[in-house]
Amino acid sequence: MLDVAGLSLTDAERTRLAHPLVGGVILFARNFESCAQLAALTAEIRAVRTPALLITVDQEGGRVQRFRHGFCALPAMRTLGAMWDRDPETARALARQTGLVLATELVAHGVDLSYTPVLDLDYGVSRAIGDRAFHRDPAVTVALAGALIDGLADGGMQCVGKHFPGHGFVEADSHVDMPRDSRDFDAIWAEDIAPFRALVPRLGGVMPAHVIYDKVAPEPAGFSPFWLGDVLRARLGFGGVVFSDDLTMEAATAAGDIVARAQAAVAAGCDMVLVCNRPDLAEALLARWQPAIPATLSARLAGLRAVAPDATDVAARKAYAAGCKTLAALADSTRQA
């Protein structure tokens, strides 16, 4: 899974994306100028290969919303959690509307998948997670994330739960540091894994955390056969796609150079590795890495492609319009608070 630099593809990027090891593209805010431009870019990406590459983005809501102008403002998930404390049913309905609006807008512009929902618990300490998490209570997280997943499905989109087995307890940010969680397995299983355990039958993908759980395994979870193989696959029964988090993040460097990182991630149980913001490392990986690709992977990736709702479905259009109106009112009230 690679990124691209700008608003349209360069010849070098077309060549890179056509490489047989590349399975998809992740987009960022720098790839967005307008709705028309985004639709043109995703069409360009789809034209590179047959079957088309999977097109993805981090469009969670709050501070992690890559596309803004022309898109509805999505609430931070903590906002939904705070609403739950006052009015659970309203919060649940709003979470579903958020998922519907998110998916409908992305699918309409040619994007298959957003890396959401965040299933980390809101312990109030994590710099990386913060208001991206729904709630401290695992049961509330399950309820709101489940409603968001319902909305994503209403809009024709699969989902990716992250960051397994839980990033919310550690303060350090894995983008720039190596977070360490000193709790034992039983504590993590009872608390942080609970949302994954409850929702795993509904997750099309999972993204592990670049966090070391010292009392459980020596490697970050994304490089850990224990976390990905023994716990996620065997104990939880997850059968979907495991995406590594970005292998250029500081916490990933513990595994070695870019080829060693990719090899370690795949050996641990990742199906697709993300290499972002470093085209030089992407080129090095494609030139030097020769992994065996499971025959079943293409089918599992195909299952993550978005299915655009019928354009003539009046009820779907009304639901989207109602969701946009509700989210706009929520954004106004949040600004005034």
C-alpha positions as CSV (number, residue, x, y, z in Angstrom):
1,M,0.0,0.0,0.0
2,L,1.7,3.2,-1.2
3,D,0.9,6.9,-1.4
4,V,1.3,9.4,-4.1
5,A,2.7,12.9,-4.0
6,G,0.1,15.3,-5.4
7,L,-3.2,16.0,-7.1
8,S,-2.6,13.8,-10.1
9,L,-0.3,10.9,-10.9
10,T,3.2,11.4,-12.3
11,D,4.7,9.0,-14.8
12,A,7.0,7.6,-12.2
13,E,4.0,6.9,-9.9
14,R,2.1,5.1,-12.6
15,T,5.1,2.9,-13.1
16,R,5.4,2.3,-9.4
17,L,1.7,1.5,-8.9
18,A,1.8,-1.0,-11.7
19,H,4.3,-3.1,-9.9
20,P,2.8,-6.5,-9.1
21,L,3.5,-6.2,-5.3
22,V,1.4,-3.0,-5.1
23,G,-2.2,-3.7,-4.0
24,G,-3.5,-0.3,-3.2
25,V,-3.0,3.5,-2.6
26,I,-3.5,5.5,0.6
27,L,-4.5,9.2,0.0
28,F,-3.7,12.2,2.2
29,A,-4.8,15.8,2.5
30,R,-2.1,16.8,0.0
31,N,-3.9,14.7,-2.6
32,F,-7.1,16.7,-2.3
33,E,-8.0,20.1,-3.8
34,S,-11.6,19.8,-4.8
35,C,-14.2,17.1,-5.2
36,A,-13.8,17.1,-9.0
37,Q,-10.0,16.7,-8.7
38,L,-10.3,13.9,-6.2
39,A,-12.7,12.0,-8.5
40,A,-10.3,12.5,-11.4
41,L,-7.3,11.2,-9.3
42,T,-9.1,8.1,-8.2
43,A,-10.1,7.4,-11.8
44,E,-6.4,7.8,-12.8
45,I,-5.4,5.3,-10.1
46,R,-8.1,2.8,-11.1
47,A,-6.9,3.0,-14.7
48,V,-3.3,1.9,-13.8
49,R,-4.2,-1.8,-13.3
50,T,-6.8,-4.5,-13.8
51,P,-8.1,-5.5,-11.3
52,A,-8.0,-1.9,-10.0
53,L,-5.9,-1.0,-7.0
54,L,-7.7,-0.6,-3.6
55,I,-8.0,3.1,-2.8
56,T,-8.0,4.0,0.9
57,V,-7.8,7.0,3.2
58,D,-7.8,7.9,6.9
59,Q,-11.1,9.7,7.1
60,E,-12.1,9.2,10.7
61,G,-13.6,12.5,11.8
62,G,-12.4,15.3,14.0
63,R,-8.7,16.1,13.5
64,V,-8.2,13.1,11.2
65,Q,-10.3,14.0,8.1
66,R,-8.2,14.3,5.0
67,F,-10.9,15.7,2.7
68,R,-12.7,18.7,4.0
69,H,-13.8,21.3,1.4
70,G,-17.0,20.0,-0.2
71,F,-17.3,17.2,2.4
72,C,-19.3,17.2,5.6
73,A,-17.4,17.9,8.8
74,L,-17.3,14.7,10.7
75,P,-17.2,14.8,14.5
76,A,-14.3,13.4,16.6
77,M,-15.3,10.1,18.0
78,R,-14.9,11.4,21.6
79,T,-17.7,13.8,20.8
80,L,-20.0,10.8,20.2
81,G,-18.8,9.3,23.4
82,A,-19.6,12.4,25.4
83,M,-23.0,12.5,23.9
84,W,-23.5,8.8,24.9
85,D,-23.0,9.9,28.5
86,R,-26.0,12.3,28.2
87,D,-28.2,10.4,25.7
88,P,-27.1,6.9,24.5
89,E,-29.8,6.5,21.8
90,T,-29.1,9.9,20.2
91,A,-25.3,9.1,20.3
92,R,-25.9,5.7,18.6
93,A,-28.1,7.2,15.9
94,L,-25.5,10.0,15.3
95,A,-22.7,7.4,15.0
96,R,-24.6,5.6,12.4
97,Q,-25.3,8.8,10.5
98,T,-21.6,9.6,10.7
99,G,-20.7,6.3,9.1
100,L,-23.3,6.7,6.4
101,V,-22.1,10.2,5.4
102,L,-18.5,9.2,5.6
103,A,-19.0,6.2,3.3
104,T,-21.4,7.9,0.9
105,E,-19.0,10.8,0.2
106,L,-15.9,8.7,-0.2
107,V,-17.6,6.1,-2.4
108,A,-19.0,8.8,-4.6
109,H,-15.4,10.1,-5.2
110,G,-13.9,6.7,-6.0
111,V,-12.5,5.8,-2.6
112,D,-13.0,2.2,-1.4
113,L,-12.1,2.2,2.2
114,S,-11.4,4.4,5.3
115,Y,-9.2,3.1,8.1
116,T,-12.0,3.4,10.7
117,P,-13.3,2.8,13.3
118,V,-10.7,3.5,16.0
119,L,-11.3,0.9,18.7
120,D,-8.7,2.1,21.1
121,L,-10.0,3.1,24.6
122,D,-10.0,6.7,25.7
123,Y,-7.8,6.6,28.8
124,G,-7.1,10.3,28.4
125,V,-3.3,9.9,28.1
126,S,-2.4,9.0,24.5
127,R,-1.0,11.8,22.3
128,A,-1.6,9.7,19.2
129,I,-5.1,8.6,20.0
130,G,-6.7,11.4,22.1
131,D,-10.2,12.4,20.8
132,R,-10.0,9.8,18.0
133,A,-11.3,7.2,20.5
134,F,-15.0,6.9,21.4
135,H,-14.9,6.3,25.1
136,R,-13.1,4.8,28.1
137,D,-15.7,2.1,28.5
138,P,-15.3,-0.9,26.2
139,A,-19.0,-1.6,26.1
140,V,-19.7,2.0,25.0
141,T,-17.0,1.7,22.4
142,V,-18.5,-1.4,21.0
143,A,-22.0,0.2,20.8
144,L,-20.8,3.3,19.1
145,A,-18.3,1.6,16.8
146,G,-21.0,-0.9,15.9
147,A,-23.4,1.8,14.9
148,L,-20.7,3.6,12.9
149,I,-20.0,0.2,11.1
150,D,-23.7,0.0,10.4
151,G,-23.6,3.4,8.7
152,L,-20.5,2.5,6.7
153,A,-22.3,-0.5,5.4
154,D,-25.4,1.6,4.6
155,G,-23.0,3.7,2.4
156,G,-21.5,0.6,0.7
157,M,-18.2,0.5,2.6
158,Q,-16.3,-2.1,4.7
159,C,-14.4,-1.1,7.8
160,V,-10.9,-1.5,9.4
161,G,-10.7,-1.6,13.2
162,K,-7.5,-0.1,14.8
163,H,-5.1,-0.2,16.6
164,F,-5.0,-3.8,17.8
165,P,-4.7,-4.8,20.6
166,G,-5.1,-1.2,21.9
167,H,-3.0,2.0,21.7
168,G,-5.0,4.2,24.1
169,F,-3.1,3.3,27.4
170,V,0.3,4.6,26.3
171,E,1.2,8.3,26.2
172,A,4.0,8.2,23.5
173,D,3.1,8.8,19.9
174,S,4.3,5.9,17.6
175,H,4.8,8.3,14.7
176,V,7.9,9.8,16.5
177,D,8.6,7.4,19.4
178,M,8.4,3.7,20.5
179,P,5.4,3.4,22.9
180,R,5.6,0.7,25.6
181,D,2.6,-0.7,27.5
182,S,3.7,-2.4,30.7
183,R,0.4,-4.2,31.5
184,D,0.0,-7.9,31.5
185,F,-2.0,-9.9,28.9
186,D,-5.0,-10.4,31.2
187,A,-5.5,-6.6,31.7
188,I,-5.2,-5.9,28.0
189,W,-7.5,-8.9,27.1
190,A,-10.2,-7.7,29.6
191,E,-10.2,-4.1,28.6
192,D,-8.5,-3.0,25.3
193,I,-9.2,-6.2,23.3
194,A,-12.9,-6.2,24.3
195,P,-14.0,-4.0,21.4
196,F,-12.1,-6.1,18.9
197,R,-13.4,-9.3,20.4
198,A,-17.0,-8.1,20.1
199,L,-16.7,-6.7,16.6
200,V,-14.3,-9.0,14.9
201,P,-17.0,-10.8,12.9
202,R,-17.9,-7.4,11.3
203,L,-14.4,-6.1,10.6
204,G,-13.1,-6.4,7.0
205,G,-9.7,-5.3,8.1
206,V,-7.6,-4.7,11.2
207,M,-4.6,-2.5,11.7
208,P,-2.2,-3.3,14.6
209,A,-0.5,-0.8,16.9
210,H,3.2,0.1,16.7
211,V,3.3,-0.5,20.5
212,I,5.5,-2.9,22.5
213,Y,3.6,-4.7,25.2
214,D,6.6,-5.6,27.4
215,K,5.1,-8.3,29.5
216,V,3.5,-10.1,26.6
217,A,5.8,-10.1,23.5
218,P,9.2,-8.4,22.7
219,E,8.1,-6.9,19.3
220,P,5.6,-4.2,18.5
221,A,2.2,-5.7,17.9
222,G,2.4,-5.2,14.1
223,F,5.6,-7.4,14.0
224,S,4.4,-9.9,16.6
225,P,3.4,-13.5,15.6
226,F,1.8,-13.8,19.1
227,W,-0.5,-10.8,18.8
228,L,-1.4,-11.3,15.1
229,G,-1.3,-15.1,14.9
230,D,-2.1,-16.5,18.3
231,V,-4.5,-13.8,19.5
232,L,-6.1,-12.0,16.5
233,R,-6.3,-15.0,14.1
234,A,-6.5,-18.0,16.3
235,R,-8.1,-16.8,19.5
236,L,-10.4,-14.2,18.0
237,G,-11.0,-16.0,14.7
238,F,-10.3,-12.9,12.5
239,G,-10.4,-13.9,8.8
240,G,-10.1,-10.5,7.2
241,V,-7.1,-8.4,6.0
242,V,-4.4,-7.3,8.4
243,F,-2.9,-3.9,7.3
244,S,0.4,-2.9,8.9
245,D,0.5,0.7,10.2
246,D,2.9,2.9,8.2
247,L,6.3,1.2,8.1
248,T,8.1,4.6,7.9
249,M,6.9,5.6,11.4
250,E,9.6,5.8,14.1
251,A,8.2,2.9,16.1
252,A,8.6,0.6,13.0
253,T,12.3,1.2,12.7
254,A,13.0,-1.2,15.5
255,A,12.5,-4.0,12.9
256,G,15.4,-2.8,10.7
257,D,15.5,-1.4,7.2
258,I,12.4,-1.1,5.0
259,V,12.8,-4.6,3.6
260,A,13.4,-6.1,7.1
261,R,10.3,-4.2,8.4
262,A,8.1,-5.6,5.6
263,Q,9.4,-9.1,6.0
264,A,8.8,-9.0,9.8
265,A,5.3,-7.6,9.4
266,V,4.3,-10.2,6.8
267,A,6.0,-13.0,8.8
268,A,4.0,-11.9,11.9
269,G,0.7,-12.0,10.0
270,C,0.2,-8.8,8.1
271,D,-1.3,-9.1,4.6
272,M,-0.5,-5.7,3.4
273,V,2.2,-3.2,4.5
274,L,1.8,0.5,4.3
275,V,4.8,2.6,3.1
276,C,3.9,6.3,3.2
277,N,5.7,9.6,2.6
278,R,9.0,8.0,1.5
279,P,9.0,7.2,-2.2
280,D,12.7,6.3,-1.9
281,L,11.8,3.5,0.6
282,A,8.9,2.4,-1.5
283,E,11.3,2.1,-4.5
284,A,13.8,0.2,-2.4
285,L,11.2,-2.2,-1.1
286,L,9.8,-3.0,-4.6
287,A,13.3,-3.5,-6.0
288,R,14.5,-5.8,-3.2
289,W,11.6,-7.6,-1.7
290,Q,10.3,-10.9,-3.2
291,P,7.5,-12.2,-0.8
292,A,5.3,-15.2,-1.5
293,I,1.8,-13.8,-2.0
294,P,-1.0,-16.1,-0.7
295,A,-3.5,-17.2,-3.4
296,T,-6.4,-16.1,-1.1
297,L,-5.2,-12.5,-0.6
298,S,-6.6,-11.1,-3.8
299,A,-10.1,-12.4,-3.0
300,R,-9.9,-10.9,0.5
301,L,-8.8,-7.6,-0.9
302,A,-11.6,-7.7,-3.4
303,G,-14.0,-8.0,-0.5
304,L,-12.9,-4.6,0.7
305,R,-13.9,-2.8,-2.4
306,A,-16.7,-0.3,-2.0
307,V,-20.1,-1.0,-3.6
308,A,-21.7,2.3,-4.6
309,P,-25.4,2.5,-3.7
310,D,-27.9,2.7,-6.5
311,A,-28.0,6.3,-7.6
312,T,-31.8,6.1,-8.0
313,D,-32.3,5.0,-4.4
314,V,-34.4,7.9,-3.1
315,A,-34.3,6.6,0.5
316,A,-30.5,6.5,0.5
317,R,-30.3,10.1,-0.8
318,K,-32.7,11.3,1.8
319,A,-30.7,9.5,4.6
320,Y,-27.5,11.1,3.4
321,A,-29.1,14.5,3.3
322,A,-30.5,14.1,6.7
323,G,-27.1,12.9,8.0
324,C,-25.3,16.0,6.6
325,K,-27.9,18.3,8.2
326,T,-27.4,16.6,11.6
327,L,-23.6,16.7,11.4
328,A,-23.7,20.3,10.4
329,A,-25.8,21.2,13.4
330,L,-23.5,19.2,15.6
331,A,-20.4,21.0,14.2
332,D,-22.1,24.4,14.9
333,S,-23.0,23.4,18.5
334,T,-19.4,22.1,19.1
335,R,-17.9,25.4,17.8
336,Q,-20.2,27.4,20.1
337,A,-19.5,25.3,23.2
